């Protein structure tokens, strides 16, 4: 492993899962600017494969996707012992009623394994708040 590869692996890894290629590209670029290592998947089935390979520190996942939706993918990721149950999985969806009620993930989202919810469209500040809440408490900021 080269020194550059080792530095890249040392940065917190965020998996972005969404069937919208433009949104994935936007999130990937934004996370890169914040010095996170970003990896992506276009559907839930691919997300499972990428999660097993990359061991992300946090996952942003859409709820509605082809092949396998976010609910099924989150449930499967939670069931994989090698990933552990502690990786935060953040639902991202335009469907507010499906994702959140009374300030918490819905029962369906919670039961599937989602930790939190962000409604589309969202601001960079909302994503930064999520990253700070779930990652920076336990790790150094990637820019340090």
N, CA, C and O atoms as a GROMACS GRO file, in nm:
protein
  576
    1UNK      N    1   0.085  -0.118   0.000
    1UNK     CA    2   0.000   0.000   0.000
    1UNK      C    3   0.090   0.124   0.000
    1UNK      O    4   0.183   0.135   0.080
    2UNK      N    5   0.060   0.215  -0.089
    2UNK     CA    6   0.139   0.338  -0.097
    2UNK      C    7   0.102   0.431   0.019
    2UNK      O    8   0.001   0.412   0.087
    3UNK      N    9   0.187   0.531   0.039
    3UNK     CA   10   0.160   0.629   0.144
    3UNK      C   11   0.029   0.704   0.116
    3UNK      O   12  -0.047   0.733   0.208
    4UNK      N   13   0.004   0.735  -0.011
    4UNK     CA   14  -0.120   0.804  -0.049
    4UNK      C   15  -0.242   0.718  -0.021
    4UNK      O   16  -0.344   0.767   0.028
    5UNK      N   17  -0.233   0.588  -0.053
    5UNK     CA   18  -0.344   0.496  -0.025
    5UNK      C   19  -0.368   0.485   0.125
    5UNK      O   20  -0.483   0.478   0.169
    6UNK      N   21  -0.262   0.482   0.203
    6UNK     CA   22  -0.277   0.474   0.349
    6UNK      C   23  -0.344   0.599   0.404
    6UNK      O   24  -0.430   0.589   0.491
    7UNK      N   25  -0.306   0.717   0.353
    7UNK     CA   26  -0.371   0.842   0.396
    7UNK      C   27  -0.519   0.841   0.359
    7UNK      O   28  -0.604   0.883   0.437
    8UNK      N   29  -0.548   0.792   0.237
    8UNK     CA   30  -0.687   0.787   0.191
    8UNK      C   31  -0.770   0.696   0.281
    8UNK      O   32  -0.883   0.731   0.318
    9UNK      N   33  -0.716   0.581   0.317
    9UNK     CA   34  -0.787   0.487   0.403
    9UNK      C   35  -0.806   0.541   0.545
    9UNK      O   36  -0.899   0.501   0.614
   10UNK      N   37  -0.718   0.631   0.589
   10UNK     CA   38  -0.728   0.686   0.724
   10UNK      C   39  -0.841   0.787   0.738
   10UNK      O   40  -0.888   0.813   0.848
   11UNK      N   41  -0.887   0.844   0.626
   11UNK     CA   42  -0.997   0.940   0.632
   11UNK      C   43  -1.128   0.865   0.658
   11UNK      O   44  -1.143   0.751   0.615
   12UNK      N   45  -1.223   0.927   0.729
   12UNK     CA   46  -1.353   0.863   0.748
   12UNK      C   47  -1.419   0.836   0.613
   12UNK      O   48  -1.418   0.920   0.524
   13UNK      N   49  -1.477   0.717   0.599
   13UNK     CA   50  -1.541   0.676   0.475
   13UNK      C   51  -1.692   0.691   0.487
   13UNK      O   52  -1.752   0.646   0.584
   14UNK      N   53  -1.752   0.755   0.386
   14UNK     CA   54  -1.896   0.775   0.381
   14UNK      C   55  -1.948   0.709   0.254
   14UNK      O   56  -1.901   0.739   0.144
   15UNK      N   57  -2.044   0.620   0.269
   15UNK     CA   58  -2.109   0.555   0.155
   15UNK      C   59  -2.235   0.634   0.119
   15UNK      O   60  -2.320   0.658   0.204
   16UNK      N   61  -2.245   0.673  -0.008
   16UNK     CA   62  -2.360   0.747  -0.060
   16UNK      C   63  -2.440   0.652  -0.149
   16UNK      O   64  -2.387   0.601  -0.248
   17UNK      N   65  -2.566   0.628  -0.114
   17UNK     CA   66  -2.650   0.534  -0.189
   17UNK      C   67  -2.774   0.606  -0.238
   17UNK      O   68  -2.858   0.649  -0.158
   18UNK      N   69  -2.786   0.621  -0.370
   18UNK     CA   70  -2.902   0.688  -0.430
   18UNK      C   71  -2.905   0.651  -0.577
   18UNK      O   72  -2.800   0.642  -0.641
   19UNK      N   73  -3.024   0.630  -0.631
   19UNK     CA   74  -3.035   0.599  -0.773
   19UNK      C   75  -3.023   0.723  -0.861
   19UNK      O   76  -3.012   0.710  -0.983
   20UNK      N   77  -3.023   0.841  -0.803
   20UNK     CA   78  -3.008   0.965  -0.877
   20UNK      C   79  -2.859   0.996  -0.891
   20UNK      O   80  -2.794   1.035  -0.794
   21UNK      N   81  -2.805   0.978  -1.013
   21UNK     CA   82  -2.662   0.995  -1.037
   21UNK      C   83  -2.615   1.137  -1.008
   21UNK      O   84  -2.504   1.158  -0.959
   22UNK      N   85  -2.699   1.236  -1.038
   22UNK     CA   86  -2.660   1.375  -1.012
   22UNK      C   87  -2.646   1.402  -0.863
   22UNK      O   88  -2.551   1.468  -0.820
   23UNK      N   89  -2.739   1.351  -0.785
   23UNK     CA   90  -2.731   1.370  -0.640
   23UNK      C   91  -2.608   1.298  -0.583
   23UNK      O   92  -2.539   1.353  -0.498
   24UNK      N   93  -2.582   1.177  -0.631
   24UNK     CA   94  -2.462   1.104  -0.585
   24UNK      C   95  -2.337   1.184  -0.616
   24UNK      O   96  -2.249   1.199  -0.530
   25UNK      N   97  -2.328   1.236  -0.738
   25UNK     CA   98  -2.209   1.312  -0.778
   25UNK      C   99  -2.193   1.437  -0.692
   25UNK      O  100  -2.082   1.470  -0.651
   26UNK      N  101  -2.303   1.504  -0.664
   26UNK     CA  102  -2.299   1.624  -0.580
   26UNK      C  103  -2.250   1.590  -0.439
   26UNK      O  104  -2.162   1.657  -0.385
   27UNK      N  105  -2.307   1.486  -0.380
   27UNK     CA  106  -2.266   1.445  -0.246
   27UNK      C  107  -2.121   1.398  -0.242
   27UNK      O  108  -2.048   1.428  -0.148
   28UNK      N  109  -2.080   1.323  -0.344
   28UNK     CA  110  -1.942   1.275  -0.350
   28UNK      C  111  -1.845   1.393  -0.356
   28UNK      O  112  -1.744   1.393  -0.285
   29UNK      N  113  -1.875   1.492  -0.439
   29UNK     CA  114  -1.788   1.609  -0.452
   29UNK      C  115  -1.784   1.687  -0.321
   29UNK      O  116  -1.678   1.729  -0.275
   30UNK      N  117  -1.899   1.707  -0.262
   30UNK     CA  118  -1.908   1.782  -0.138
   30UNK      C  119  -1.831   1.712  -0.026
   30UNK      O  120  -1.757   1.776   0.049
   31UNK      N  121  -1.849   1.581  -0.014
   31UNK     CA  122  -1.777   1.505   0.089
   31UNK      C  123  -1.626   1.510   0.066
   31UNK      O  124  -1.549   1.520   0.161
   32UNK      N  125  -1.586   1.503  -0.060
   32UNK     CA  126  -1.444   1.514  -0.093
   32UNK      C  127  -1.386   1.648  -0.051
   32UNK      O  128  -1.273   1.655  -0.001
   33UNK      N  129  -1.462   1.755  -0.072
   33UNK     CA  130  -1.416   1.888  -0.031
   33UNK      C  131  -1.400   1.898   0.120
   33UNK      O  132  -1.316   1.973   0.170
   34UNK      N  133  -1.479   1.822   0.192
   34UNK     CA  134  -1.469   1.820   0.339
   34UNK      C  135  -1.365   1.719   0.387
   34UNK      O  136  -1.349   1.697   0.507
   35UNK      N  137  -1.294   1.658   0.292
   35UNK     CA  138  -1.187   1.562   0.318
   35UNK      C  139  -1.235   1.428   0.373
   35UNK      O  140  -1.163   1.360   0.446
   36UNK      N  141  -1.357   1.390   0.336
   36UNK     CA  142  -1.404   1.255   0.365
   36UNK      C  143  -1.372   1.168   0.245
   36UNK      O  144  -1.362   1.216   0.132
   37UNK      N  145  -1.355   1.040   0.269
   37UNK     CA  146  -1.339   0.944   0.161
   37UNK      C  147  -1.480   0.896   0.127
   37UNK      O  148  -1.546   0.832   0.209
   38UNK      N  149  -1.527   0.928   0.006
   38UNK     CA  150  -1.665   0.895  -0.033
   38UNK      C  151  -1.665   0.780  -0.134
   38UNK      O  152  -1.586   0.778  -0.228
   39UNK      N  153  -1.755   0.686  -0.112
   39UNK     CA  154  -1.778   0.576  -0.205
   39UNK      C  155  -1.927   0.575  -0.236
   39UNK      O  156  -2.006   0.632  -0.160
   40UNK      N  157  -1.967   0.513  -0.346
   40UNK     CA  158  -2.106   0.525  -0.389
   40UNK      C  159  -2.165   0.394  -0.437
   40UNK      O  160  -2.094   0.299  -0.471
   41UNK      N  161  -2.299   0.392  -0.437
   41UNK     CA  162  -2.377   0.281  -0.492
   41UNK      C  163  -2.507   0.338  -0.545
   41UNK      O  164  -2.561   0.434  -0.490
   42UNK      N  165  -2.558   0.279  -0.654
   42UNK     CA  166  -2.679   0.329  -0.720
   42UNK      C  167  -2.806   0.260  -0.673
   42UNK      O  168  -2.916   0.302  -0.710
   43UNK      N  169  -2.794   0.154  -0.592
   43UNK     CA  170  -2.912   0.085  -0.542
   43UNK      C  171  -2.875   0.008  -0.416
   43UNK      O  172  -2.757  -0.002  -0.380
   44UNK      N  173  -2.975  -0.045  -0.350
   44UNK     CA  174  -2.953  -0.114  -0.225
   44UNK      C  175  -2.868  -0.238  -0.236
   44UNK      O  176  -2.786  -0.265  -0.148
   45UNK      N  177  -2.886  -0.315  -0.343
   45UNK     CA  178  -2.809  -0.438  -0.360
   45UNK      C  179  -2.660  -0.406  -0.373
   45UNK      O  180  -2.577  -0.472  -0.311
   46UNK      N  181  -2.628  -0.307  -0.454
   46UNK     CA  182  -2.488  -0.266  -0.470
   46UNK      C  183  -2.435  -0.207  -0.340
   46UNK      O  184  -2.317  -0.225  -0.307
   47UNK      N  185  -2.519  -0.138  -0.266
   47UNK     CA  186  -2.478  -0.078  -0.139
   47UNK      C  187  -2.427  -0.184  -0.041
   47UNK      O  188  -2.330  -0.160   0.030
   48UNK      N  189  -2.491  -0.298  -0.038
   48UNK     CA  190  -2.448  -0.406   0.051
   48UNK      C  191  -2.308  -0.451   0.015
   48UNK      O  192  -2.222  -0.466   0.102
   49UNK      N  193  -2.284  -0.473  -0.115
   49UNK     CA  194  -2.152  -0.515  -0.163
   49UNK      C  195  -2.045  -0.412  -0.128
   49UNK      O  196  -1.939  -0.447  -0.077
   50UNK      N  197  -2.075  -0.285  -0.155
   50UNK     CA  198  -1.979  -0.178  -0.126
   50UNK      C  199  -1.955  -0.166   0.024
   50UNK      O  200  -1.842  -0.145   0.068
   51UNK      N  201  -2.060  -0.177   0.103
   51UNK     CA  202  -2.045  -0.167   0.249
   51UNK      C  203  -1.956  -0.278   0.304
   51UNK      O  204  -1.873  -0.253   0.392
   52UNK      N  205  -1.972  -0.399   0.254
   52UNK     CA  206  -1.889  -0.511   0.299
   52UNK      C  207  -1.743  -0.487   0.261
   52UNK      O  208  -1.653  -0.515   0.340
   53UNK      N  209  -1.721  -0.436   0.141
   53UNK     CA  210  -1.584  -0.413   0.092
   53UNK      C  211  -1.517  -0.294   0.161
   53UNK      O  212  -1.399  -0.300   0.194
   54UNK      N  213  -1.592  -0.186   0.182
   54UNK     CA  214  -1.533  -0.059   0.227
   54UNK      C  215  -1.545  -0.030   0.376
   54UNK      O  216  -1.474   0.056   0.427
   55UNK      N  217  -1.634  -0.098   0.446
   55UNK     CA  218  -1.657  -0.074   0.589
   55UNK      C  219  -1.674   0.076   0.618
   55UNK      O  220  -1.591   0.135   0.688
   56UNK      N  221  -1.780   0.137   0.566
   56UNK     CA  222  -1.797   0.281   0.584
   56UNK      C  223  -1.820   0.319   0.731
   56UNK      O  224  -1.868   0.240   0.812
   57UNK      N  225  -1.784   0.444   0.761
   57UNK     CA  226  -1.806   0.498   0.894
   57UNK      C  227  -1.946   0.555   0.908
   57UNK      O  228  -1.996   0.572   1.019
   58UNK      N  229  -2.010   0.587   0.794
   58UNK     CA  230  -2.146   0.640   0.790
   58UNK      C  231  -2.203   0.613   0.652
   58UNK      O  232  -2.129   0.611   0.553
   59UNK      N  233  -2.334   0.592   0.644
   59UNK     CA  234  -2.402   0.568   0.517
   59UNK      C  235  -2.518   0.666   0.502
   59UNK      O  236  -2.601   0.678   0.592
   60UNK      N  237  -2.522   0.737   0.388
   60UNK     CA  238  -2.639   0.815   0.348
   60UNK      C  239  -2.713   0.729   0.246
   60UNK      O  240  -2.655   0.693   0.144
   61UNK      N  241  -2.841   0.695   0.271
   61UNK     CA  242  -2.913   0.604   0.182
   61UNK      C  243  -3.054   0.653   0.150
   61UNK      O  244  -3.132   0.684   0.240
   62UNK      N  245  -3.083   0.658   0.020
   62UNK     CA  246  -3.218   0.688  -0.028
   62UNK      C  247  -3.310   0.574   0.014
   62UNK      O  248  -3.266   0.460   0.030
   63UNK      N  249  -3.438   0.604   0.029
   63UNK     CA  250  -3.535   0.501   0.065
   63UNK      C  251  -3.592   0.430  -0.057
   63UNK      O  252  -3.614   0.309  -0.053
   64UNK      N  253  -3.615   0.503  -0.165
   64UNK     CA  254  -3.679   0.447  -0.285
   64UNK      C  255  -3.577   0.431  -0.397
   64UNK      O  256  -3.530   0.530  -0.453
   65UNK      N  257  -3.543   0.306  -0.429
   65UNK     CA  258  -3.446   0.276  -0.536
   65UNK      C  259  -3.486   0.148  -0.606
   65UNK      O  260  -3.557   0.065  -0.549
   66UNK      N  261  -3.441   0.132  -0.732
   66UNK     CA  262  -3.469   0.007  -0.802
   66UNK      C  263  -3.385  -0.108  -0.746
   66UNK      O  264  -3.291  -0.086  -0.670
   67UNK      N  265  -3.419  -0.229  -0.782
   67UNK     CA  266  -3.353  -0.353  -0.743
   67UNK      C  267  -3.372  -0.386  -0.596
   67UNK      O  268  -3.422  -0.493  -0.562
   68UNK      N  269  -3.333  -0.294  -0.507
   68UNK     CA  270  -3.353  -0.314  -0.363
   68UNK      C  271  -3.366  -0.177  -0.299
   68UNK      O  272  -3.278  -0.092  -0.316
   69UNK      N  273  -3.475  -0.155  -0.227
   69UNK     CA  274  -3.494  -0.023  -0.166
   69UNK      C  275  -3.407  -0.006  -0.042
   69UNK      O  276  -3.342  -0.100   0.004
   70UNK      N  277  -3.407   0.115   0.010
   70UNK     CA  278  -3.323   0.146   0.125
   70UNK      C  279  -3.361   0.069   0.251
   70UNK      O  280  -3.275   0.036   0.332
   71UNK      N  281  -3.490   0.041   0.268
   71UNK     CA  282  -3.534  -0.034   0.386
   71UNK      C  283  -3.472  -0.173   0.389
   71UNK      O  284  -3.415  -0.215   0.490
   72UNK      N  285  -3.482  -0.244   0.276
   72UNK     CA  286  -3.427  -0.380   0.269
   72UNK      C  287  -3.274  -0.378   0.280
   72UNK      O  288  -3.216  -0.464   0.346
   73UNK      N  289  -3.211  -0.281   0.216
   73UNK     CA  290  -3.064  -0.272   0.221
   73UNK      C  291  -3.016  -0.242   0.363
   73UNK      O  292  -2.920  -0.303   0.409
   74UNK      N  293  -3.080  -0.149   0.431
   74UNK     CA  294  -3.040  -0.115   0.568
   74UNK      C  295  -3.055  -0.236   0.660
   74UNK      O  296  -2.968  -0.264   0.742
   75UNK      N  297  -3.166  -0.306   0.644
   75UNK     CA  298  -3.190  -0.425   0.727
   75UNK      C  299  -3.081  -0.530   0.702
   75UNK      O  300  -3.032  -0.593   0.796
   76UNK      N  301  -3.044  -0.549   0.576
   76UNK     CA  302  -2.941  -0.648   0.542
   76UNK      C  303  -2.804  -0.605   0.596
   76UNK      O  304  -2.731  -0.686   0.652
   77UNK      N  305  -2.771  -0.478   0.580
   77UNK     CA  306  -2.643  -0.428   0.631
   77UNK      C  307  -2.636  -0.447   0.782
   77UNK      O  308  -2.532  -0.487   0.835
   78UNK      N  309  -2.744  -0.419   0.852
   78UNK     CA  310  -2.747  -0.436   0.998
   78UNK      C  311  -2.727  -0.583   1.038
   78UNK      O  312  -2.675  -0.611   1.146
   79UNK      N  313  -2.769  -0.675   0.952
   79UNK     CA  314  -2.760  -0.817   0.986
   79UNK      C  315  -2.620  -0.875   0.963
   79UNK      O  316  -2.592  -0.987   1.006
   80UNK      N  317  -2.533  -0.801   0.897
   80UNK     CA  318  -2.399  -0.851   0.866
   80UNK      C  319  -2.305  -0.824   0.983
   80UNK      O  320  -2.273  -0.710   1.013
   81UNK      N  321  -2.261  -0.931   1.047
   81UNK     CA  322  -2.177  -0.919   1.166
   81UNK      C  323  -2.048  -0.843   1.138
   81UNK      O  324  -2.001  -0.768   1.223
   82UNK      N  325  -1.989  -0.861   1.019
   82UNK     CA  326  -1.860  -0.797   0.991
   82UNK      C  327  -1.872  -0.645   0.981
   82UNK      O  328  -1.771  -0.576   0.992
   83UNK      N  329  -1.992  -0.592   0.960
   83UNK     CA  330  -2.010  -0.447   0.955
   83UNK      C  331  -2.046  -0.390   1.092
   83UNK      O  332  -2.026  -0.272   1.118
   84UNK      N  333  -2.098  -0.474   1.176
   84UNK     CA  334  -2.139  -0.427   1.307
   84UNK      C  335  -2.270  -0.350   1.301
   84UNK      O  336  -2.315  -0.310   1.194
   85UNK      N  337  -2.327  -0.332   1.415
   85UNK     CA  338  -2.456  -0.263   1.420
   85UNK      C  339  -2.441  -0.115   1.450
   85UNK      O  340  -2.541  -0.044   1.462
   86UNK      N  341  -2.318  -0.068   1.463
   86UNK     CA  342  -2.299   0.070   1.507
   86UNK      C  343  -2.280   0.171   1.395
   86UNK      O  344  -2.278   0.291   1.422
   87UNK      N  345  -2.266   0.127   1.270
   87UNK     CA  346  -2.249   0.224   1.161
   87UNK      C  347  -2.379   0.304   1.145
   87UNK      O  348  -2.486   0.246   1.126
   88UNK      N  349  -2.371   0.438   1.153
   88UNK     CA  350  -2.492   0.518   1.134
   88UNK      C  351  -2.541   0.508   0.990
   88UNK      O  352  -2.464   0.526   0.896
   89UNK      N  353  -2.669   0.478   0.972
   89UNK     CA  354  -2.731   0.476   0.839
   89UNK      C  355  -2.836   0.585   0.839
   89UNK      O  356  -2.934   0.578   0.913
   90UNK      N  357  -2.814   0.686   0.756
   90UNK     CA  358  -2.901   0.803   0.752
   90UNK      C  359  -2.989   0.795   0.629
   90UNK      O  360  -2.940   0.794   0.516
   91UNK      N  361  -3.120   0.789   0.649
   91UNK     CA  362  -3.215   0.787   0.537
   91UNK      C  363  -3.220   0.926   0.474
   91UNK      O  364  -3.226   1.027   0.544
   92UNK      N  365  -3.219   0.930   0.341
   92UNK     CA  366  -3.240   1.055   0.269
   92UNK      C  367  -3.354   1.032   0.172
   92UNK      O  368  -3.348   0.943   0.087
   93UNK      N  369  -3.458   1.114   0.183
   93UNK     CA  370  -3.577   1.095   0.100
   93UNK      C  371  -3.659   1.222   0.094
   93UNK      O  372  -3.658   1.303   0.187
   94UNK      N  373  -3.730   1.238  -0.017
   94UNK     CA  374  -3.825   1.349  -0.029
   94UNK      C  375  -3.955   1.316   0.042
   94UNK      O  376  -4.037   1.404   0.067
   95UNK      N  377  -3.974   1.190   0.076
   95UNK     CA  378  -4.097   1.142   0.140
   95UNK      C  379  -4.087   1.158   0.291
   95UNK      O  380  -4.051   1.064   0.362
   96UNK      N  381  -4.118   1.277   0.340
   96UNK     CA  382  -4.103   1.309   0.482
   96UNK      C  383  -4.188   1.218   0.570
   96UNK      O  384  -4.141   1.169   0.673
   97UNK      N  385  -4.311   1.194   0.529
   97UNK     CA  386  -4.401   1.112   0.611
   97UNK      C  387  -4.350   0.969   0.626
   97UNK      O  388  -4.367   0.906   0.730
   98UNK      N  389  -4.285   0.918   0.520
   98UNK     CA  390  -4.234   0.783   0.525
   98UNK      C  391  -4.110   0.774   0.614
   98UNK      O  392  -4.088   0.673   0.681
   99UNK      N  393  -4.030   0.880   0.616
   99UNK     CA  394  -3.904   0.874   0.686
   99UNK      C  395  -3.905   0.918   0.830
   99UNK      O  396  -3.830   0.864   0.911
  100UNK      N  397  -3.988   1.014   0.864
  100UNK     CA  398  -3.976   1.073   0.997
  100UNK      C  399  -4.113   1.109   1.053
  100UNK      O  400  -4.202   1.153   0.980
  101UNK      N  401  -4.127   1.090   1.181
  101UNK     CA  402  -4.247   1.138   1.251
  101UNK      C  403  -4.203   1.184   1.389
  101UNK      O  404  -4.126   1.117   1.456
  102UNK      N  405  -4.253   1.296   1.429
  102UNK     CA  406  -4.225   1.353   1.562
  102UNK      C  407  -4.076   1.364   1.591
  102UNK      O  408  -4.032   1.336   1.703
  103UNK      N  409  -3.997   1.404   1.489
  103UNK     CA  410  -3.855   1.428   1.511
  103UNK      C  411  -3.769   1.303   1.517
  103UNK      O  412  -3.650   1.313   1.544
  104UNK      N  413  -3.826   1.187   1.492
  104UNK     CA  414  -3.751   1.062   1.495
  104UNK      C  415  -3.778   0.983   1.368
  104UNK      O  416  -3.880   1.006   1.302
  105UNK      N  417  -3.687   0.890   1.332
  105UNK     CA  418  -3.719   0.803   1.219
  105UNK      C  419  -3.850   0.728   1.248
  105UNK      O  420  -3.878   0.694   1.363
  106UNK      N  421  -3.931   0.704   1.145
  106UNK     CA  422  -4.055   0.630   1.165
  106UNK      C  423  -4.024   0.490   1.216
  106UNK      O  424  -3.910   0.444   1.211
  107UNK      N  425  -4.126   0.424   1.266
  107UNK     CA  426  -4.108   0.288   1.314
  107UNK      C  427  -4.052   0.200   1.204
  107UNK      O  428  -3.962   0.120   1.228
  108UNK      N  429  -4.106   0.213   1.082
  108UNK     CA  430  -4.057   0.132   0.969
  108UNK      C  431  -3.910   0.160   0.942
  108UNK      O  432  -3.832   0.067   0.924
  109UNK      N  433  -3.871   0.288   0.939
  109UNK     CA  434  -3.731   0.324   0.913
  109UNK      C  435  -3.642   0.275   1.028
  109UNK      O  436  -3.534   0.221   1.004
  110UNK      N  437  -3.686   0.295   1.150
  110UNK     CA  438  -3.609   0.251   1.267
  110UNK      C  439  -3.594   0.099   1.267
  110UNK      O  440  -3.484   0.048   1.290
  111UNK      N  441  -3.702   0.028   1.241
  111UNK     CA  442  -3.697  -0.119   1.239
  111UNK      C  443  -3.606  -0.172   1.130
  111UNK      O  444  -3.546  -0.278   1.144
  112UNK      N  445  -3.594  -0.098   1.019
  112UNK     CA  446  -3.505  -0.139   0.911
  112UNK      C  447  -3.359  -0.114   0.947
  112UNK      O  448  -3.269  -0.172   0.885
  113UNK      N  449  -3.335  -0.029   1.045
  113UNK     CA  450  -3.199  -0.005   1.089
  113UNK      C  451  -3.147   0.136   1.065
  113UNK      O  452  -3.029   0.162   1.086
  114UNK      N  453  -3.236   0.227   1.022
  114UNK     CA  454  -3.191   0.364   1.001
  114UNK      C  455  -3.171   0.434   1.135
  114UNK      O  456  -3.249   0.416   1.229
  115UNK      N  457  -3.067   0.514   1.141
  115UNK     CA  458  -3.032   0.587   1.262
  115UNK      C  459  -3.098   0.724   1.266
  115UNK      O  460  -3.136   0.772   1.373
  116UNK      N  461  -3.111   0.786   1.148
  116UNK     CA  462  -3.163   0.922   1.140
  116UNK      C  463  -3.220   0.943   1.001
  116UNK      O  464  -3.216   0.854   0.917
  117UNK      N  465  -3.276   1.063   0.978
  117UNK     CA  466  -3.344   1.094   0.852
  117UNK      C  467  -3.316   1.237   0.811
  117UNK      O  468  -3.318   1.328   0.895
  118UNK      N  469  -3.290   1.258   0.681
  118UNK     CA  470  -3.280   1.392   0.624
  118UNK      C  471  -3.376   1.399   0.507
  118UNK      O  472  -3.376   1.311   0.421
  119UNK      N  473  -3.456   1.503   0.504
  119UNK     CA  474  -3.553   1.520   0.394
  119UNK      C  475  -3.487   1.592   0.277
  119UNK      O  476  -3.417   1.691   0.294
  120UNK      N  477  -3.512   1.538   0.156
  120UNK     CA  478  -3.470   1.607   0.033
  120UNK      C  479  -3.571   1.716   0.002
  120UNK      O  480  -3.690   1.695   0.027
  121UNK      N  481  -3.532   1.829  -0.050
  121UNK     CA  482  -3.392   1.872  -0.067
  121UNK      C  483  -3.334   1.912   0.068
  121UNK      O  484  -3.405   1.956   0.158
  122UNK      N  485  -3.204   1.896   0.081
  122UNK     CA  486  -3.136   1.930   0.205
  122UNK      C  487  -3.021   2.025   0.175
  122UNK      O  488  -2.979   2.040   0.060
  123UNK      N  489  -2.973   2.088   0.279
  123UNK     CA  490  -2.864   2.184   0.263
  123UNK      C  491  -2.732   2.120   0.306
  123UNK      O  492  -2.732   2.023   0.381
  124UNK      N  493  -2.621   2.174   0.258
  124UNK     CA  494  -2.491   2.126   0.306
  124UNK      C  495  -2.478   2.135   0.458
  124UNK      O  496  -2.414   2.051   0.520
  125UNK      N  497  -2.539   2.237   0.516
  125UNK     CA  498  -2.533   2.253   0.662
  125UNK      C  499  -2.599   2.136   0.733
  125UNK      O  500  -2.548   2.089   0.835
  126UNK      N  501  -2.712   2.087   0.680
  126UNK     CA  502  -2.779   1.972   0.741
  126UNK      C  503  -2.688   1.849   0.737
  126UNK      O  504  -2.678   1.774   0.834
  127UNK      N  505  -2.621   1.829   0.624
  127UNK     CA  506  -2.531   1.714   0.613
  127UNK      C  507  -2.410   1.729   0.704
  127UNK      O  508  -2.367   1.632   0.766
  128UNK      N  509  -2.357   1.850   0.712
  128UNK     CA  510  -2.244   1.874   0.803
  128UNK      C  511  -2.285   1.846   0.948
  128UNK      O  512  -2.206   1.791   1.025
  129UNK      N  513  -2.406   1.884   0.984
  129UNK     CA  514  -2.455   1.857   1.119
  129UNK      C  515  -2.462   1.707   1.147
  129UNK      O  516  -2.423   1.662   1.254
  130UNK      N  517  -2.511   1.631   1.049
  130UNK     CA  518  -2.517   1.485   1.064
  130UNK      C  519  -2.377   1.427   1.079
  130UNK      O  520  -2.352   1.345   1.167
  131UNK      N  521  -2.285   1.470   0.992
  131UNK     CA  522  -2.147   1.420   1.000
  131UNK      C  523  -2.085   1.453   1.135
  131UNK      O  524  -2.020   1.368   1.197
  132UNK      N  525  -2.105   1.575   1.181
  132UNK     CA  526  -2.049   1.616   1.311
  132UNK      C  527  -2.110   1.534   1.424
  132UNK      O  528  -2.039   1.490   1.515
  133UNK      N  529  -2.240   1.514   1.418
  133UNK     CA  530  -2.309   1.441   1.524
  133UNK      C  531  -2.264   1.296   1.532
  133UNK      O  532  -2.237   1.245   1.641
  134UNK      N  533  -2.255   1.229   1.418
  134UNK     CA  534  -2.228   1.085   1.419
  134UNK      C  535  -2.081   1.048   1.402
  134UNK      O  536  -2.042   0.939   1.443
  135UNK      N  537  -1.999   1.135   1.343
  135UNK     CA  538  -1.860   1.097   1.320
  135UNK      C  539  -1.760   1.175   1.403
  135UNK      O  540  -1.666   1.117   1.457
  136UNK      N  541  -1.778   1.303   1.414
  136UNK     CA  542  -1.674   1.384   1.476
  136UNK      C  543  -1.670   1.374   1.627
  136UNK      O  544  -1.574   1.418   1.689
  137UNK      N  545  -1.773   1.317   1.686
  137UNK     CA  546  -1.773   1.294   1.831
  137UNK      C  547  -1.666   1.193   1.869
  137UNK      O  548  -1.599   1.205   1.972
  138UNK      N  549  -1.650   1.093   1.784
  138UNK     CA  550  -1.564   0.981   1.818
  138UNK      C  551  -1.434   0.979   1.740
  138UNK      O  552  -1.344   0.901   1.772
  139UNK      N  553  -1.422   1.063   1.638
  139UNK     CA  554  -1.301   1.066   1.556
  139UNK      C  555  -1.256   1.210   1.541
  139UNK      O  556  -1.334   1.304   1.563
  140UNK      N  557  -1.133   1.227   1.504
  140UNK     CA  558  -1.086   1.361   1.470
  140UNK      C  559  -1.150   1.405   1.341
  140UNK      O  560  -1.183   1.322   1.256
  141UNK      N  561  -1.168   1.532   1.325
  141UNK     CA  562  -1.220   1.586   1.200
  141UNK      C  563  -1.123   1.549   1.089
  141UNK      O  564  -1.002   1.550   1.111
  142UNK      N  565  -1.172   1.517   0.969
  142UNK     CA  566  -1.083   1.474   0.861
  142UNK      C  567  -0.986   1.583   0.817
  142UNK      O  568  -0.884   1.551   0.757
  143UNK      N  569  -1.015   1.708   0.844
  143UNK     CA  570  -0.926   1.817   0.802
  143UNK      C  571  -0.813   1.842   0.902
  143UNK      O  572  -0.724   1.922   0.874
  144UNK      N  573  -0.814   1.775   1.015
  144UNK     CA  574  -0.711   1.797   1.117
  144UNK      C  575  -0.586   1.720   1.083
  144UNK      O  576  -0.488   1.726   1.157
   0.00000   0.00000   0.00000
